[in-house]
Amino acid sequence: MAIATFAALVLIPYYARVPMTQLERIQKNGQLKVLTLNGESTYYEDINGSEGLEYQLVSQFVRSIGVDAQFIVVDEYIDIYTELLYESADMAAAGLSNRDVIVNPNILYGPPYFDATQQVLYRKGSQEKPNDLNDIKNASLEVKLGTSHQRYLIDHGEQYPSLQWKVLNRVATEELIEKVENEEIAFLMADSHEIALQRRFYPELRVAFDVGEAKQLQWAMKKMGDDNSLLQAMQTFFDDIRKDGRLDQLVHRYYGHVEEFNYSDLQTFSRLVRERLPKYRELFQREAKNQDMDWRLLAAIGYQESLWNAKAKSPTGVRGIMMLTQDTAKHIGIKDRTNPAESIRGGAIYFQRVLNKIPERIPQPDRTWLALASYNVGFGHLEDARKITQGQGGDPDKWIDVKQSLPLLSQKKWYKQTKHGYARGSEPVLYVENIRKYYDMLVWMDEKRNGRPSIDKPVQPKDIKMSPSM
């Protein structure tokens, strides 16, 4: 008995000296330190708090390992790698790639989560469209320091002997894209998702061509000897969110409405923002405030409905800026649908009532997107689509899933199984995606108009509450 006790006492110090893994240390501290950049595709602050794809991904990751996240924003892309090597943080989430300039055996990359293409951007009218890098002869190509774009030119520069290129530092991608619009930069190489987010604000910008093969965005961390515990946790996390659809939902939330670029549509929108919106801005602001909603969302609905035309009339009899039916107008107390003030007030009241029907458990922004679909196609048809979504194994509370089911309402195989029958289900999908696009543009334009930095990002629509008197 004495020998056994002695052996146990000897073993206690031995086991106490077994070091914790990196993941265990993070969990003990209760915090994951994450390096990132300030930008629309990464991490930014709006009036509702923190936003961005990287922010959302990291927020879900830390919940999966039971800790909180501390985001550390650095000034420049290449600073991330320096801070990682100095162990200023546990990991980095900032649109990184293993094709970036930094090649260091002490840097590990996590599983890929998004494919991006390197593209060359220019402004129509300022430059002739080049077909490849050899066509850029009388101007300079700009790239950001430390990125995969710089790496590509370093590795393949000999293929383009006449190409002049310049590396830029201490400037955000959003600002560089704006410089192309302002003709301060002739050609810019940037990632496709960053270009898509900004190009919708500048209709004259053009993508000339893609460069190289698509790359994969990844998180990064410093190698800790043989300790791969944090990397393994990342792998498990991304495997899980791929399987349950959360990754697709997040990507769709941030990029789904900017994939299609319609030049003529955005030109018309920009023109009518100048010519028509000023006449109705105060009305949108007043009525949106009365209904506790973002006026820019209300204005985006009005633009989609009528192009802000107070005299608009459809063959089916809907009229006015908000294109209200006669029955709807009567139901909400609107006497003159062609009166801009009454029409906008009616549209705000009606949208609030539609939103109130959407279950409150559904988080934003999906609740707003579903309400917009209901505003267009009717609540009954939306419910039919949500039931189809659930029956097919999708999530009826997620717009990315429901938008796949709505077009089925025009197919007899599906609508004969529903309560409300046939509907042109593709229309509400286009309707919602258009409004998302117009809303983002109005937010961006409004912030520039009020003297805020152009890097400010669109906010998510507010959750609209229906007053007891309604």
VMD Tcl script that draws the C-alpha trace (Angstrom):
set ca {
  {0.00 0.00 0.00}
  {2.84 2.36 0.89}
  {4.60 1.55 -2.39}
  {1.43 2.36 -4.39}
  {1.01 5.68 -2.56}
  {4.63 6.61 -3.22}
  {4.23 5.76 -6.93}
  {1.15 7.96 -7.17}
  {2.99 10.85 -5.56}
  {5.83 10.45 -8.03}
  {3.44 10.45 -10.98}
  {1.55 13.63 -10.01}
  {4.40 16.06 -10.82}
  {5.07 14.19 -14.08}
  {1.50 14.62 -15.33}
  {1.41 18.21 -14.10}
  {4.31 18.99 -16.41}
  {2.46 17.81 -19.56}
  {2.01 21.04 -21.58}
  {-1.41 22.16 -22.76}
  {-2.11 22.29 -26.46}
  {-2.56 25.64 -28.20}
  {-6.32 25.08 -28.31}
  {-6.43 24.22 -24.60}
  {-4.51 27.38 -23.73}
  {-6.96 29.46 -25.78}
  {-9.91 27.75 -24.09}
  {-8.38 28.28 -20.65}
  {-7.93 31.99 -21.39}
  {-11.43 32.14 -22.81}
  {-10.37 34.26 -25.76}
  {-9.17 33.81 -29.35}
  {-7.09 36.73 -30.64}
  {-7.75 37.30 -34.35}
  {-5.88 39.61 -36.71}
  {-7.97 41.16 -39.46}
  {-8.32 44.14 -41.80}
  {-10.97 46.84 -41.90}
  {-13.03 46.30 -45.05}
  {-16.38 45.21 -46.41}
  {-15.18 41.71 -47.25}
  {-13.50 41.22 -43.87}
  {-14.50 43.21 -40.79}
  {-16.17 46.57 -40.25}
  {-18.45 48.43 -37.87}
  {-21.92 49.70 -38.73}
  {-24.62 51.22 -36.56}
  {-25.70 47.74 -35.45}
  {-22.20 46.61 -34.44}
  {-19.55 44.47 -36.10}
  {-20.09 43.00 -39.56}
  {-18.30 41.30 -42.47}
  {-17.86 37.75 -43.72}
  {-14.68 37.14 -41.72}
  {-16.33 38.53 -38.60}
  {-19.32 36.22 -38.98}
  {-17.17 33.16 -39.66}
  {-14.90 33.80 -36.69}
  {-17.90 34.50 -34.44}
  {-19.32 31.09 -35.26}
  {-15.93 29.43 -34.89}
  {-15.30 30.77 -31.38}
  {-18.73 29.56 -30.29}
  {-17.80 26.09 -31.51}
  {-14.69 26.03 -29.28}
  {-16.31 27.79 -26.33}
  {-14.44 31.10 -26.21}
  {-14.85 34.77 -27.14}
  {-13.13 36.54 -30.03}
  {-10.88 39.58 -29.76}
  {-10.45 41.21 -33.16}
  {-7.21 43.09 -33.72}
  {-7.39 45.36 -36.78}
  {-4.04 46.04 -38.46}
  {-3.31 48.79 -40.96}
  {-1.92 46.80 -43.87}
  {-2.20 43.37 -45.44}
  {1.46 42.47 -44.98}
  {1.38 43.50 -41.30}
  {-0.77 40.47 -40.60}
  {2.08 38.08 -41.30}
  {4.54 40.06 -39.19}
  {2.14 40.07 -36.24}
  {1.49 36.35 -36.64}
  {5.19 35.52 -36.54}
  {5.61 37.71 -33.45}
  {2.67 35.86 -31.88}
  {0.61 39.00 -31.37}
  {-2.49 36.90 -32.03}
  {-3.57 33.29 -32.36}
  {-4.70 33.47 -35.98}
  {-5.59 35.78 -38.85}
  {-8.84 36.06 -40.83}
  {-8.53 38.67 -43.57}
  {-9.02 37.17 -47.01}
  {-5.59 35.55 -46.97}
  {-4.25 32.94 -49.38}
  {-1.28 30.60 -49.48}
  {-0.35 32.44 -52.68}
  {0.40 35.68 -50.82}
  {3.87 37.21 -50.96}
  {4.93 35.87 -47.56}
  {6.42 32.40 -47.94}
  {7.41 31.19 -44.48}
  {7.53 27.61 -43.20}
  {6.31 28.89 -39.84}
  {2.96 29.98 -41.31}
  {0.14 27.43 -41.52}
  {-3.07 27.91 -43.50}
  {-6.46 26.55 -42.54}
  {-9.01 24.88 -44.80}
  {-10.20 26.91 -47.83}
  {-13.61 28.51 -47.49}
  {-14.06 30.75 -50.56}
  {-12.74 30.84 -54.14}
  {-11.64 34.17 -55.57}
  {-10.27 35.16 -58.96}
  {-7.59 37.76 -59.54}
  {-8.93 40.37 -61.95}
  {-7.70 43.50 -63.71}
  {-10.00 46.50 -63.31}
  {-10.13 49.68 -65.42}
  {-12.51 52.55 -66.15}
  {-14.36 52.62 -69.44}
  {-13.58 55.78 -71.37}
  {-10.30 56.36 -69.57}
  {-8.48 53.32 -70.92}
  {-8.82 50.90 -73.80}
  {-9.80 47.41 -72.74}
  {-6.68 45.21 -72.55}
  {-6.97 41.50 -73.37}
  {-4.05 40.42 -71.20}
  {-1.17 41.89 -69.21}
  {0.91 42.35 -72.37}
  {-1.67 44.89 -73.59}
  {-0.97 47.22 -70.67}
  {1.82 49.23 -72.25}
  {1.22 52.92 -71.76}
  {0.13 52.85 -68.13}
  {1.00 51.19 -64.86}
  {-0.72 48.26 -63.19}
  {-1.20 48.76 -59.45}
  {-1.24 45.99 -56.84}
  {-1.37 45.93 -53.04}
  {1.74 45.11 -51.04}
  {1.92 41.56 -49.73}
  {-0.98 40.15 -51.73}
  {-1.21 37.24 -54.13}
  {-1.35 39.82 -56.93}
  {2.15 40.99 -56.11}
  {3.28 37.37 -55.80}
  {1.89 36.55 -59.25}
  {3.77 39.42 -60.89}
  {6.98 38.48 -59.11}
  {6.69 34.87 -60.28}
  {5.48 35.58 -63.84}
  {6.87 39.02 -64.62}
  {9.25 37.74 -67.27}
  {6.24 36.74 -69.39}
  {5.25 40.43 -69.66}
  {8.42 42.37 -70.53}
  {6.58 45.60 -71.41}
  {4.42 45.62 -68.26}
  {5.04 48.35 -65.72}
  {3.61 47.64 -62.29}
  {3.63 49.39 -58.96}
  {3.15 48.15 -55.41}
  {0.93 50.27 -53.16}
  {0.97 50.31 -49.38}
  {-1.19 51.76 -46.60}
  {-4.35 52.01 -48.66}
  {-7.55 49.93 -48.55}
  {-8.80 48.00 -51.57}
  {-12.04 49.99 -51.49}
  {-10.03 53.20 -51.80}
  {-7.97 51.79 -54.67}
  {-11.12 50.88 -56.59}
  {-12.43 54.38 -56.05}
  {-9.13 55.73 -57.42}
  {-9.75 53.76 -60.62}
  {-13.15 55.43 -60.87}
  {-11.53 58.84 -60.33}
  {-8.89 58.08 -63.00}
  {-6.06 58.28 -60.46}
  {-5.19 54.65 -61.23}
  {-5.32 53.25 -64.76}
  {-5.34 49.52 -64.01}
  {-5.75 47.67 -60.72}
  {-5.36 43.99 -59.91}
  {-7.69 42.89 -57.11}
  {-9.80 39.92 -56.05}
  {-13.13 39.26 -57.76}
  {-15.24 39.41 -54.58}
  {-13.74 42.76 -53.54}
  {-14.32 44.17 -57.02}
  {-17.91 42.89 -57.11}
  {-18.75 44.58 -53.80}
  {-17.52 47.99 -55.01}
  {-18.15 47.91 -58.75}
  {-21.92 48.22 -58.32}
  {-21.29 51.75 -57.02}
  {-19.29 52.73 -60.10}
  {-21.11 51.74 -63.33}
  {-18.21 52.85 -65.57}
  {-15.74 50.38 -64.07}
  {-14.97 47.25 -66.09}
  {-13.22 43.94 -65.47}
  {-10.77 43.49 -68.33}
  {-9.78 39.86 -67.72}
  {-8.92 37.26 -65.09}
  {-5.32 36.60 -64.12}
  {-4.05 33.12 -63.35}
  {-6.09 30.42 -61.70}
  {-8.67 30.93 -58.99}
  {-7.24 31.04 -55.49}
  {-8.73 29.91 -52.21}
  {-9.15 32.15 -49.20}
  {-7.94 30.69 -45.91}
  {-7.25 31.59 -42.30}
  {-3.61 31.61 -41.18}
  {-1.66 30.97 -37.97}
  {1.87 30.51 -36.76}
  {3.15 26.95 -36.71}
  {3.55 25.68 -33.14}
  {5.87 22.72 -33.59}
  {3.84 19.52 -33.78}
  {0.82 21.13 -32.12}
  {-1.98 21.19 -34.73}
  {-4.85 21.46 -32.24}
  {-6.11 24.86 -33.45}
  {-5.78 23.81 -37.09}
  {-7.74 20.62 -36.40}
  {-10.47 22.64 -34.67}
  {-10.70 24.85 -37.77}
  {-10.97 21.82 -40.02}
  {-13.78 20.39 -37.93}
  {-15.59 23.73 -37.90}
  {-15.46 24.23 -41.67}
  {-16.46 20.61 -42.28}
  {-19.51 21.20 -40.07}
  {-20.64 24.48 -41.64}
  {-20.22 23.04 -45.14}
  {-22.38 20.06 -44.27}
  {-25.17 22.00 -42.56}
  {-25.21 24.82 -45.13}
  {-24.09 27.67 -42.87}
  {-21.08 28.47 -45.05}
  {-23.22 28.80 -48.18}
  {-25.69 30.96 -46.26}
  {-22.99 33.37 -45.10}
  {-21.40 33.64 -48.53}
  {-24.82 34.28 -50.04}
  {-25.58 36.93 -47.41}
  {-22.56 39.00 -48.38}
  {-22.09 38.22 -52.07}
  {-25.29 36.67 -53.40}
  {-26.84 39.98 -54.48}
  {-23.72 41.40 -56.16}
  {-22.83 38.55 -58.50}
  {-24.82 39.88 -61.45}
  {-23.77 43.28 -62.77}
  {-26.22 45.13 -64.99}
  {-24.54 48.24 -66.37}
  {-27.61 49.92 -67.86}
  {-29.70 49.28 -64.74}
  {-27.11 50.88 -62.46}
  {-26.68 53.81 -64.82}
  {-30.42 54.46 -64.71}
  {-30.45 54.09 -60.93}
  {-27.60 56.60 -60.49}
  {-29.34 59.09 -62.77}
  {-32.69 58.83 -60.99}
  {-31.03 59.17 -57.61}
  {-29.99 62.62 -58.82}
  {-33.13 63.55 -60.74}
  {-36.06 62.01 -58.83}
  {-35.06 60.93 -55.35}
  {-34.48 64.48 -54.00}
  {-38.19 65.22 -54.51}
  {-39.21 62.29 -52.30}
  {-36.28 61.83 -49.90}
  {-37.98 63.63 -46.99}
  {-41.17 61.65 -47.52}
  {-39.28 58.36 -47.41}
  {-37.42 59.52 -44.30}
  {-40.57 60.67 -42.51}
  {-42.70 57.61 -43.25}
  {-39.87 55.18 -42.55}
  {-39.28 56.85 -39.20}
  {-42.97 56.55 -38.39}
  {-42.77 52.80 -39.03}
  {-39.35 52.33 -37.39}
  {-37.60 51.19 -40.55}
  {-34.57 52.28 -42.57}
  {-35.72 54.92 -45.08}
  {-33.24 53.63 -47.63}
  {-34.89 50.22 -47.59}
  {-38.27 51.89 -48.14}
  {-36.80 53.97 -50.97}
  {-35.26 50.85 -52.53}
  {-38.68 49.20 -52.53}
  {-40.14 52.31 -54.17}
  {-37.48 52.31 -56.86}
  {-38.02 48.63 -57.63}
  {-41.77 49.20 -57.82}
  {-41.93 52.33 -59.99}
  {-38.49 53.92 -60.51}
  {-39.85 56.62 -58.13}
  {-42.50 57.58 -60.67}
  {-45.57 59.00 -58.90}
  {-47.69 58.49 -62.04}
  {-46.68 54.88 -62.60}
  {-49.52 52.52 -63.52}
  {-49.46 48.86 -64.45}
  {-51.88 46.99 -66.75}
  {-53.31 45.29 -63.66}
  {-54.21 48.61 -62.05}
  {-51.56 49.03 -59.36}
  {-50.51 52.67 -59.15}
  {-48.14 55.20 -57.67}
  {-44.60 55.21 -56.36}
  {-45.20 52.13 -54.22}
  {-47.53 50.52 -56.80}
  {-50.32 49.74 -54.36}
  {-53.39 47.81 -55.43}
  {-56.75 49.44 -54.90}
  {-57.70 46.85 -52.25}
  {-54.44 47.30 -50.36}
  {-54.76 51.09 -50.42}
  {-58.32 50.90 -49.10}
  {-57.32 48.42 -46.39}
  {-54.59 50.69 -45.02}
  {-56.50 53.95 -45.41}
  {-54.85 55.41 -48.53}
  {-57.29 57.45 -50.66}
  {-55.06 58.67 -53.48}
  {-52.42 56.21 -54.68}
  {-50.94 58.76 -57.09}
  {-50.21 61.20 -54.27}
  {-46.52 60.61 -53.42}
  {-46.94 61.25 -49.71}
  {-49.91 58.89 -49.40}
  {-48.32 56.23 -51.57}
  {-45.07 56.19 -49.60}
  {-46.97 56.18 -46.30}
  {-49.06 53.28 -47.56}
  {-46.01 51.35 -48.70}
  {-44.34 51.77 -45.30}
  {-47.43 50.66 -43.39}
  {-48.02 47.72 -45.68}
  {-44.42 46.48 -45.51}
  {-44.49 46.71 -41.73}
  {-47.62 44.56 -41.66}
  {-46.06 42.04 -44.02}
  {-42.89 41.89 -41.91}
  {-44.94 41.36 -38.79}
  {-46.28 38.12 -40.27}
  {-42.78 36.67 -40.61}
  {-41.92 34.66 -37.46}
  {-39.88 36.75 -35.02}
  {-37.54 33.83 -34.37}
  {-36.04 34.35 -37.84}
  {-32.93 36.54 -37.48}
  {-32.01 39.48 -39.68}
  {-31.37 39.96 -42.49}
  {-33.28 36.83 -43.57}
  {-36.46 38.11 -41.94}
  {-36.40 41.22 -44.13}
  {-35.61 39.29 -47.33}
  {-38.49 36.88 -46.65}
  {-40.80 39.82 -45.94}
  {-39.84 41.44 -49.24}
  {-40.62 38.20 -51.08}
  {-44.00 38.12 -49.32}
  {-44.58 41.80 -50.21}
  {-44.13 40.81 -53.86}
  {-45.74 37.39 -54.20}
  {-48.04 37.22 -51.19}
  {-47.66 35.64 -47.75}
  {-49.53 32.49 -48.74}
  {-47.22 31.70 -51.64}
  {-44.18 32.43 -49.47}
  {-45.47 29.94 -46.91}
  {-45.96 27.37 -49.67}
  {-42.35 27.87 -50.75}
  {-41.12 27.57 -47.16}
  {-42.99 24.27 -46.78}
  {-41.44 22.98 -50.00}
  {-38.04 24.07 -48.70}
  {-38.53 22.18 -45.46}
  {-39.76 19.11 -47.32}
  {-36.59 19.08 -49.40}
  {-34.36 19.25 -46.35}
  {-33.65 22.98 -46.55}
  {-34.10 25.63 -43.88}
  {-37.41 27.49 -44.29}
  {-36.03 30.35 -42.21}
  {-33.11 31.04 -44.58}
  {-33.54 33.14 -47.70}
  {-30.77 31.26 -49.51}
  {-32.85 28.05 -49.24}
  {-36.30 29.54 -49.80}
  {-35.16 31.37 -52.94}
  {-34.41 27.98 -54.49}
  {-37.97 26.79 -53.82}
  {-39.94 29.84 -54.93}
  {-39.49 29.22 -58.69}
  {-41.01 25.75 -58.19}
  {-44.38 27.42 -57.58}
  {-44.75 27.84 -61.35}
  {-44.36 24.09 -61.96}
  {-47.51 21.98 -61.79}
  {-45.63 19.12 -60.13}
  {-45.08 21.39 -57.15}
  {-47.90 23.93 -57.03}
  {-50.60 21.27 -57.13}
  {-49.27 20.13 -53.74}
  {-49.55 23.61 -52.22}
  {-52.39 25.41 -50.49}
  {-52.30 28.55 -52.64}
  {-51.46 27.03 -56.03}
  {-49.62 28.56 -58.95}
  {-47.37 31.62 -58.62}
  {-44.66 33.21 -60.78}
  {-42.10 32.24 -58.18}
  {-39.05 33.52 -60.03}
  {-40.30 37.10 -59.76}
  {-39.97 37.50 -55.96}
  {-36.43 36.11 -56.15}
  {-35.41 38.79 -58.64}
  {-37.43 41.36 -56.69}
  {-35.56 40.71 -53.44}
  {-32.11 40.59 -55.03}
  {-32.74 43.87 -56.84}
  {-33.88 45.62 -53.68}
  {-30.83 44.34 -51.81}
  {-28.66 45.87 -54.54}
  {-30.50 49.21 -54.57}
  {-30.52 49.36 -50.78}
  {-26.76 48.87 -50.55}
  {-26.21 51.57 -53.15}
  {-28.48 54.03 -51.36}
  {-26.66 53.44 -48.07}
  {-23.31 53.98 -49.75}
  {-24.48 57.13 -51.56}
  {-26.15 58.50 -48.45}
  {-23.02 58.10 -46.38}
  {-20.89 59.82 -49.01}
  {-23.49 62.62 -49.22}
  {-23.25 63.14 -45.47}
  {-19.48 63.39 -45.58}
  {-18.67 59.99 -44.13}
  {-15.70 58.00 -45.44}
  {-16.48 56.01 -48.58}
  {-15.26 52.86 -46.82}
  {-18.36 52.98 -44.60}
  {-20.47 49.93 -45.31}
  {-24.15 49.18 -45.70}
  {-26.01 48.40 -42.51}
  {-28.42 45.55 -42.13}
  {-32.13 46.43 -42.31}
  {-33.66 47.11 -38.93}
  {-36.12 44.68 -37.42}
  {-39.44 46.48 -37.80}
  {-41.94 46.20 -34.96}
  {-45.66 46.64 -35.45}
  {-47.30 48.98 -32.99}
  {-50.29 47.68 -30.99}
  {-52.57 50.16 -32.74}
  {-51.96 48.66 -36.19}
}
mol new
graphics top color blue
foreach p $ca { graphics top sphere $p radius 0.5 }
foreach p [lrange $ca 0 end-1] q [lrange $ca 1 end] { graphics top cylinder $p $q radius 0.2 }
display resetview
